[in-house]
Amino acid sequence: MTRPLALQLYTLRERAKDDFTGVIRDVAEAGYAGVEFAGLHGNDPAEIRQVLDDCGLRACSAHMAAPKDTTVAETVDTAQTLGFDTVVSMCGKDSFATAEAVKQAGEQMQQAARLLEPYGIRLGYHNHWWEMAELEGRSALEMLLESAPDLMLQCDLYWASDFGRVDVPEFVARNAERLVSLHVKDGPLVEDEMQMAVGAGKMDIPACISAAGDKGDWLIVELDNCDGDMLQAAKDSARYLIGEGLAAGRQ
């Protein structure tokens, strides 16, 4: 299965503050098939949708706060305007300090997922490294998923490794049924060291992707940081993933 490739626009957040539409055009020129949003930097969703259409890009999802009764209408309107069917949220470290805290977070995520369900929108959870800590014989992340049966998983492969302590392909395979997408990033697997373009670090990216089988709709490149130019790292990541046949670029 060759999934389409998107870029999480958080990667280019500094330039996006001043030239969001220019960033989207750069992503298209780099060969990506889609984008994942992390805010619109004050832009109107309808105008951004027009930019996507002009560039031949699709919106695969967006990182947004988990909706509540008072915010779900706005969340749904944004998703429908931009054309994505997956909202991705996350929790801070405190939500994974104890088993009880995890279960409480899971209940909140389950409620949010149920709010979106009537509109055909899925709720995914994006992990960092802190959810990989073991609680009651399994990862806190898996405990969260157990507590929220309608919550999907956007597995960030690099963070899931917990800097080399977790067998990521095994983890991905074990949780493949819950996957909505894979966040693909790379680096030295050393805490507090800079990340790298995908393919340049120590992650076994092909094995991680293969472990998902036919689950997960998109591969999404994200770089929180790196040495050098972030756009160039995004371009290099796309070149590697598309060139190795691991992802499909813009047609």
Backbone hydrogen bonds, N-H to C=O, Kabsch-Sander energy under -0.5 kcal/mol:
donor,donor_aa,acceptor,acceptor_aa,energy
3,R,1,M,-0.7
3,R,246,L,-0.6
5,L,248,A,-2.3
6,A,219,L,-2.8
7,L,34,G,-1.4
8,Q,221,V,-2.9
9,L,7,L,-0.6
9,L,36,E,-2.8
11,T,8,Q,-2.2
12,L,9,L,-1.1
13,R,10,Y,-1.7
16,A,12,L,-2.1
17,K,13,R,-1.1
18,D,15,R,-1.4
19,D,15,R,-2.4
23,V,19,D,-2.0
24,I,20,F,-2.0
25,R,21,T,-2.0
26,D,22,G,-2.1
27,V,23,V,-2.1
28,A,24,I,-1.9
29,E,25,R,-2.3
30,A,26,D,-1.7
31,G,28,A,-1.6
32,Y,27,V,-1.6
33,A,5,L,-2.7
34,G,5,L,-1.4
35,V,58,R,-2.2
36,E,7,L,-2.4
37,F,61,S,-2.0
38,A,39,G,-0.8
43,N,40,L,-1.9
48,I,44,D,-2.2
49,R,45,P,-2.4
50,Q,46,A,-1.6
51,V,47,E,-1.6
52,L,48,I,-2.4
53,D,49,R,-2.5
54,D,50,Q,-2.4
55,C,51,V,-1.8
56,G,52,L,-0.8
56,G,53,D,-0.7
57,L,52,L,-2.5
58,R,33,A,-1.6
60,C,35,V,-2.3
60,C,58,R,-0.6
61,S,35,V,-0.7
62,A,86,T,-1.3
63,H,37,F,-3.2
64,M,62,A,-0.7
64,M,88,V,-2.2
71,T,68,K,-1.2
72,V,68,K,-2.0
75,T,71,T,-2.2
76,V,72,V,-2.7
77,D,73,A,-2.3
78,T,74,E,-2.3
79,A,75,T,-2.3
80,Q,76,V,-2.8
81,T,77,D,-2.2
82,L,78,T,-2.4
83,G,79,A,-1.8
84,F,79,A,-1.7
85,D,60,C,-0.5
87,V,122,R,-2.9
88,V,62,A,-2.9
89,S,124,G,-2.6
95,S,92,G,-1.2
96,F,93,K,-2.2
97,A,94,D,-1.3
102,V,98,T,-2.0
103,K,99,A,-2.3
104,Q,100,E,-2.0
105,A,101,A,-2.3
106,G,102,V,-2.6
107,E,103,K,-2.0
108,Q,104,Q,-1.8
109,M,105,A,-2.4
110,Q,106,G,-2.5
111,Q,107,E,-2.0
112,A,108,Q,-2.0
113,A,109,M,-2.5
114,R,110,Q,-2.1
115,L,111,Q,-1.5
116,L,112,A,-1.4
117,E,113,A,-1.6
119,Y,116,L,-1.9
120,G,117,E,-2.0
121,I,116,L,-1.4
122,R,85,D,-2.9
124,G,87,V,-3.1
124,G,122,R,-0.5
125,Y,152,M,-1.6
126,H,89,S,-2.5
127,N,125,Y,-0.6
127,N,154,Q,-1.1
132,M,129,W,-1.7
133,A,130,W,-1.0
135,L,138,R,-3.6
138,R,135,L,-1.4
140,A,133,A,-2.5
141,L,131,E,-2.3
143,M,139,S,-1.8
144,L,140,A,-2.1
145,L,141,L,-2.2
146,E,142,E,-2.1
147,S,143,M,-1.7
148,A,144,L,-0.9
148,A,145,L,-0.5
151,L,148,A,-2.0
152,M,123,L,-3.0
153,L,178,R,-3.3
154,Q,125,Y,-2.9
155,C,153,L,-0.8
155,C,181,S,-1.5
156,D,154,Q,-0.6
157,L,155,C,-0.9
157,L,183,H,-2.4
160,A,156,D,-2.6
161,S,157,L,-1.0
161,S,158,Y,-0.6
162,D,159,W,-1.7
163,F,158,Y,-0.7
165,R,161,S,-1.2
165,R,162,D,-0.7
166,V,161,S,-2.2
168,V,166,V,-1.2
171,F,167,D,-2.2
172,V,168,V,-3.1
173,A,169,P,-2.5
174,R,170,E,-2.2
175,N,171,F,-1.4
176,A,173,A,-1.0
178,R,175,N,-1.7
179,L,176,A,-1.6
180,V,153,L,-2.7
181,S,153,L,-1.1
182,L,218,W,-2.2
183,H,155,C,-2.7
184,V,182,L,-0.6
184,V,220,I,-2.8
185,K,183,H,-0.7
186,D,196,M,-0.8
193,E,190,V,-1.9
196,M,186,D,-2.0
200,A,197,A,-2.4
202,K,187,G,-3.0
205,I,203,M,-1.6
208,C,204,D,-2.1
209,I,205,I,-2.4
210,S,206,P,-2.6
211,A,207,A,-1.9
212,A,208,C,-0.6
212,A,209,I,-1.2
213,G,210,S,-1.8
215,K,212,A,-2.2
216,G,179,L,-0.7
217,D,180,V,-2.2
218,W,180,V,-0.6
219,L,4,P,-2.3
220,I,182,L,-2.8
221,V,6,A,-2.7
221,V,219,L,-0.5
222,E,184,V,-1.4
227,D,195,Q,-0.7
233,A,229,D,-1.9
234,A,230,M,-2.2
235,K,231,L,-2.5
236,D,232,Q,-2.7
237,S,233,A,-2.1
238,A,234,A,-2.1
239,R,235,K,-2.5
240,Y,236,D,-2.1
241,L,237,S,-2.6
242,I,238,A,-2.7
243,G,239,R,-2.0
244,E,240,Y,-2.2
245,G,242,I,-1.3
246,L,241,L,-2.2
247,A,241,L,-1.4
248,A,3,R,-2.8
250,R,31,G,-2.6
